Amino acid sequence: MIQQKKQPNLRIIPLGGFGEVGLNMLLLEYGGKILIIDMGLGFPGEDMPGIDCVIPNVSYLKGKERNILGAVLTHGHYDHIGAIPYIIPRLGSIPMYASLLTKGIILKRQEDFSNQPKLNIETVGDRSKIQLGPFQIEFFRQNHNIPDNLGLFIKTPVGNILHTSDFKFDESPVNEPPTDFEKLKGISQRGISLLLSESTGAEEEGHSLSEETIFKNLDKIFEKAKGRIIAASFASLINRIQQLITLSEKYGRKVAIEGRSMKTNIEICQNLKKIQAKKGTFIKTKDIAKFPDSKITVLCTGAQGEEAAVFMKIANREHKFVQLKKEDTVIFSSSVIPGNERTVQFLKDEFHRQGAKVFHYKMMDIHASGHAKQEELRKMLKIMTPKFFLPIYGQYSMLVRHAEIAEEEGMPADNIVVAENGQVINLTPKRISIMRERVPSNYIMVDGLGIGDVGEVVLRDRQNLARDGMFVIVVVVDRQAGKVKGSPDIISRGFVYLRESKELLKDTRRRVIGIVDRSAGAGGAVNWTYVKNEIRNKISEFLFFKTKRRPMILPVVIEV
Ligand SMILES: [Zn+2]
């Protein structure tokens, strides 16, 4: 019998971004040595009241800290780097590799976490090469909507892996050279065993817009604008911010920046020469009244309707220096993240009500996604001609669509896998497959400075509170008599207006007295935990029967 030589194998473990967008994080593991790619955070859904952000679960790495070779960060978006301050303290000072701008954004953010040890980040760029254990990584420039975005070509003992990072193909970008297809073909000629390609745009037909097209459309708005221009975008859409600055300069407008994240990012980019602005272009917002309206642009945050952001303050007429006027032009230059539609609609209506001209991405192409659409995804597959394909970074339906696209491009179905967070993908030179093993991958909720101390129960309580309010019942019990003294006090918030619910309250009090007297009146020791549970359950049932709502009920029993 011929002994079969064991094939070398590499494990790919997605901890975030596979099946759900946001908080991207991926592990490559070979011979026990681990390479981390990206450490992103996600923003909480509407069903997570009081949660600041969610981060990947890294408990798989516990006990393996010494085997972590390092982390590579593809670009400066928070869904790729935002979890660093939460994760690094658990892993220790591992070496990290990032481009100049990505590093700048990471370090600036770290200032908010001042008691943490210094990060160990080495700057890399287009064509940089590093060797980390069995992994040889070469970085290459990829166009996206933030400068200094890097794709990864990784040589491993089982074959070459190509990681696209977030990308789009752009032949006329701002501030950066266009996509270098010859370079990509050169990489492909070295043979790609596995392609990891981002999937955000996999369900959208066609080609993403070039930044040049957007620039032209924005130019038309600038050309016609008579009063001030108030433009909102994401603070991380550096290329869009650049376009708005360039156009302001073209039309002799001064630019006032509003919103902390926007100010910070512009400052970082200016220091690194990733944003170009003439001297004197920027002014303080409090000075805008010193210039004619036709010479002013206000750049601000909040195009998603974020409550605390500048756009919302302007809409609510709460902004100290910017009150809308009839001639003003308002531009929403970012797409709407699903879930934010209602608030964005509120903003639009409010701006119209106050007489401004409003432009948003649905009316005109003033926002291009930074993500490749189907045409570009096909092109990437065609250029790389990988043996195996694993779609990364996207909702589950996007991953599936991306896998279908690869099949349509002629790849055998057996060479493609669609995986979700926590699954382990096994790659050998001959085969790709999903293992039965799973690693913990439930997202961890961050609440203020606490990490992971908000569990399902706390979250459910908050959901209840937010939806149905709360109901506190204070009962004073005469221990000796085993009877309720006086009438129970009821305090409610967000449930019913007490004054208009006298009958309901009277009934509730009567029931509480009944429950306590029945449980405590028998004499002997009284189990107050049981009594409280009884109050909670019975009153909850009763209130639901009467109002069809389930407020959180907090019984307080005081013995005298
Ligand atoms: Zn991105």
Residues whose N, C-alpha, C, O or C-beta is under 5 A from the ligand:
A	BS01	ZN	H77 D166
